[in-house]
Amino acid sequence: MSANTVKTKKGRMILIDGMSGAGKSTTAQKLARQFGLHFIPCRWMHEEIAAHPIRDGEFTMGNTKTLDGMEINVREMLKRWRDLTDTVVKSGQFYLIEGCFLQSILRYFAGSAYTAEQTIEFCSCVSEILTNADTLFVYLRSPNAKATYEYVYPIRGQWWKDLVLTPEEKFFHITEYNGNETIYETLNLYREISDKVFTDYTGDKLMIEASVGSWQDHPRKILEYIGLPYIDIPSIDIKKPDIYCGKYNAVIDGEKSEIEIKYDTTRKTLFAVGFWPYMKLTPISYNAFETESFPIVFSFTKNENKRAVTVTGEYDWNIVGNTLKIV
């Protein structure tokens, strides 16, 4: 595919999927920036934005523990995918969607009334719909589930680790729980199903081996595949990171909300402590920082002679759209 084809083609989706920790959101974020540098219209639709056309209330229409309930859910979800691809085609721009397809296997089908075979059938139906938007299916395949998850535990915090390792259900009614290793066995089974879904996909597709910590290479590989050069962005050297550090808060909807900015002396980067304990901040100007993996920007200024940070972006977090003052 030539660069000219990419630039002139109207309405196309790039679906980036894989297990948690493979770098889906980071890849989508950096890819969206690259499209902007190429002056190609693009929308990054992070999976946690408010009113997401796929994820908002997904699989809640019916009881997942019954076949009738799952059939209700499946009908609704297939309709949502059809509506989304119609929107993409009519938009005349690229849409970057991440984590909304294969992740549903683990989030909802695991432990539901559906078997693995019925789950694969649902995925096949979605795959067929995706071709309507000439979807490029990018599969970030983690070769080692346990290593991938252990890599992201410190980033996402103890609550997320507890969520992963809590034995809520048997996986497709065939895996007996026998300690934490069972959880990783189920994750490997989830990957096997994802492998099959990707292999069976008849549209344009690209598999990237997502070894631990290899996120930075993913956007370059995707751009190379679709025929666009990767544009290197000069880094901005923040000489006095301490001026941004501290606790910032505001009263939002009657409740106190807080974010803390810290400096990691080992990695030489600022990071925010929020709903994740380590949200890396990348400077996009000397007073504005992009949050890695999230469509959120922290812009630092002064408010009533006090240091302040304004949080902007498209994300379902109450501090977005607000200015927080230093404590």
N, C-alpha and C positions, 0 to 999 in steps of 0.2 A: 504494500500500500504506500503510495507516495505522499509526501507532505502536502502537495496541492489537493489531493483527495481529502485529506483530513481537514484542511482549512475551509473547503467549500461545501462539505457535506452537511446537510441540515438534520438536526435532531438525532443525536446518538447518545446511548448510555454506556458508561463504563462502570461495571459492577465489580467491586473489589471485595473479595470475601476470603474466609479462612478462619481458623480458630482464634480465640482471644490471645493476644500477645504476638500475633504474626505481623503486626504493623499496618493494619487496614486504614485506620484513621490518619496516622502519620503520613502514609503513602498518598491518601486522597488529598490531604491538606497541601502537601508539596506539589502534587500534580496540578491542583487548582491554581497554585501560584505560577507554575510553568505555563499553563494555558494563558493566564493573564499577561505574562511576558511576551507571549506570541500573539497577543491581541485576538485570541479566540474566545468567543462567548462561552462561559462555563458556569455551572452552578454546582457547588459542593453541598450535598444534602447529607450532613452528618446524621447518624442513626439516632442521636439523642435530641434532635431539635424538637421544639414544640409542634404539635399537630403534624407529625410526620405521616405522609400518605400511606406508608406500610406499617410502621411500628406503633402508631398511636392506638392503643387499645387492641392490638393484634391478639388473635386467638382467645378473646374474652366473650365472644358472641354465644358460644356454646360450651357445655361442660366437656373438658378435655378427657374426662374419665369414661365417657360413654361414646359409642360409635355414632349415635345420632348427633351428639354434641359436636364431635369432631367433623362430621359432614357439614354442619352449619358453619363451623369455623373455616373449613377448606373452601366452601363456596364463596364466603366473604373475602378471604385472602386472595383467591384467584381473581375476583373482581377488582380488588385493589391493585394488583399487578397489571391487569389490563388497562385500568384507568391511568396508572402511572406511565406506562409505555405510550399511551395515546398523548399524554401531556408532553412527554419528551419529544415525540415526533413533531408535534405542533409547535414546540418552542423554538426550533431552529438553532438550538445550542447543545453543547455537551452537558450531560448530567453525570456527576460522580456520586454513586451510591455505594455505601460500604456497610457490611455486616448485617444485612437485612434478609438474606436468603439462606445460606447454609447454617447460620446461627440458629435459625428457627428449629433445626433438627434437634439441637441440644436443649434449647429453651423450652420448647413446647411438645415436641413429639416424643422425646424421651420420657417414659413413664405414662404416656397417654394411652388411650384405648387402641391406638393404631400400632400395627406391627412395623418392622423395618421395611417390609415390602410395600406396605401402604404409604409409608413415608417417602420412599423413593418414587412412587407413582405421583405423589403430590409435587415433588421436586421436578419430575419430568414435565408436568403440566406447566409449572412456572417457567421452566427452561424454554418451552415452546413459545410462551408469551414473550419472553425476553427477546427473541429473534425479531419480533415486530418492530423493536426500536434499534435494530442492528447492534445489539448489545455486545460489547467486548467483555467477556467474562474473565476477569483476572483472579486466579486462584493462588493465594499465598499459602503454600503447603508447608506446614511445620513438620520436620522430619522426626521430632522427638517431643511429644506432648508434655511430658513431665519437665523437661529442661526449659521449654517455652514458658510454662506457667510459673516455674520457680524464678525465672528471670524477671517476671513482671510483679510478683508478690510485693517486693519492697516499694515499687512505684505506686501500686494501687492500694496498699495498706492491708492491715490484718483483717478488717471486715470483709474485704473481697476474697482473701484467702479462706476465711471461714465459710464464706458462701460457696466457694468451689468445692471444698472438702466435706461439706455437710451431706450425708447420705440420705437425700430426701426420697428417692425412688429407685426401684430396679430399672435398669436401662433396657427398654423393649422387653421387659419381663424375662430376660435370660441371664442377667448378671447378678449374682448374689454378692451382697456387700461383705467384704472381709478386710476392712481397714482402708487406709488412704490409697494404697496401691490399686484397689479396685476402681477408685475414681479415675486414675490415669488409664486403666484398662478401658473404661467406658469412653474416655476421650479418644483413645486410639480407635475404638469402634466407630465413633462419630467421624473421625478422619477417614476411615475406610469407606463409609457411606458417602462422604463428601467427594472422595476420589472417584467413586462410581458416577455420581451426579455430574462431575466435571467431565469425565471421559465420555459420557453419553451426550453431552451438550453438542448440538449440531451447528451452533453459531460460531462466530469468531471468538477465540479463546487463547489465553496465555497462562501457563503455569510457571510460578516462580518459587524455587525452593527457599523458604523463609527460615533460614537457620537463625538461632538466637542472636539478636542484636544487629541483624543485617538490614534494618529498615531503610537506611539512607540510600541503598542501591536500588530499591524497588522502583521509584519514579523514573530513574534513568532508563531502566530496562523496558518499562511500559512505553515511554516516549520513543525509544529506539524501535520498538515493535510497530508503532503506528506511523513512524516516519517523520518524527520531529526531533530536532537536536535539543539536547539538554543545555539550558542556559545557566551557567554558574553565577551565583549571586554573591558578590563580595561580602564578607562578614563584617559586622560592625563591632569595633572594639570598645567595650564599656570599661573605661579606665577607673571609675569610682563607683563600683556596684553598691557600696554600702549606702549611698544616698537614696536608694530605692527600698532598702530593707526596713522591715518593721511590720507592726500590726495595723491594719486599716479596718475601720468598721463604719456601719451606717445602720439606721433604723429603717427597715423595709417592711411595709405592711404591718407595722406595729411591733415587729420583732427585730432584735439585734442580729445583724449578719456581719461576719468577720472573714477576712482573708489575711494571711501572713506571707510576706515576701522574705525569702532567705537567699543567702549566697552559698553555693557549694564550692568550697575551695579546692576540692579534688578535681572535679570536672570543670571548674571555672565557668560556672553558669548560674544565673539566677533561677529560682524556682518558686512557685506558689504552693502554699499549703492550703488546700481546699477540701473538696470531697474526696480527692486523692491526696495523699501526703506529699507527693512529688510530681508537680506539674511544671515541666521544664519551660522556661521562658526564653524565646529567641528574639533578639532585637531586630526590629524592622525600621526603626529610626532611633535617635538617641533618647527619646522619652516614650517610646511605644514598643511593646513586646507582644509577640504572638505566642499563644500557649500551644505547645506541641501536642498534636492529636486532637485539638479542640478548635472550633471556629470562634475563638475568644481572643480579644486584644485588650491588654492593660495599658492605658495611656496615663502617664504621670504628669501632674501639674500641681498648682497651688490653689487651694480653696479657702477663702477667708484667712489668708496668710499661713495656712497649714498645708503640709504636704498631703496630696490626695491622689487617688487613682480612679479613673473612670473605666468601667468595664463595658465593652461593646461586643456585639456579635449575635449570631443566631444560634441560641442554645437555651435549653430549658433549665436555667439556674437563676435563682431570684436576684443575684447581684448584677446580672447582665442588664445594662441600661441604667445603672446607678453609679454614683460617685461616692467612694468611701474615703474617709479622712484618717490620717495617721493618729494613732492613739497617743 
